[in-house]
């Protein structure tokens, strides 16, 4: 059974290593990891207060950074260890996060423009592409997605 808890300091090393594995293909393609990964300090850039730990039967399988404020939310990142990908855990995790933040009515997220599989995944969850932007630091072009909860 999948569960989600607030990220704890003792989760960070495990989650950091999972994030590196999870985003390795992006690194190979774009030459950079997502901005949430601080390679010099081997930690995450967002404060842990926004972090979530994703578990399956008490085993850490991934994490997420989520901001929910009033009726707006942002899924800053979600990542699963590579051996857990493609098995429905990402879908379950996003659905659980959306329920955890039940007051949020508009969700946003960004994903690389060339990550076609992720586009299909987010669209299958009800997210709609609303724009494009280029990351100022890396030059990576991203699609901006939004989901309205009615």
C-alpha positions, 0 to 999 in steps of 0.5 A: 500500500502506498503512503505519503508522509512529510519528509524528515531529515533522516529521509534526505540522503535516501531521497537524494540518491533516488532523485539522482537515479530518477532524473539521470536520463534528464541529466544525460539529455540536458546536461543538468539535473532539475533545480531541486537538486543541489549537487555541491551540497548533496541535498535539495534546494526547496526547504524540507517543509515542502517535501513529501516522502513516498513509501510502499509498505514502509519502504521509501520509493520516492519523494515530492515537493509540494506547495499548497497555499489557499486554493493554488498548489504546485507540484514542484517535483515528483520522483520515484526510484527507477525500479518503481516507475511504470507500475502505477505508483506515480499516479497513486502518489499524485492522486493522494497528494491532491487529496491531502491538499483538498482545498487546492482547486488549481494545480500547476507543474512543469516538465521538460518539453521533450519528455513526451511520456510525462506529457501523456502521464500528466494529461491522463491525470487531467492536467492540461498544457497551458504554456511553455517557458525556458529555464533561465539557468539551464536553458531547458524548455519546459511545458507548464501544465495546470489542473482545475479541481471542480 
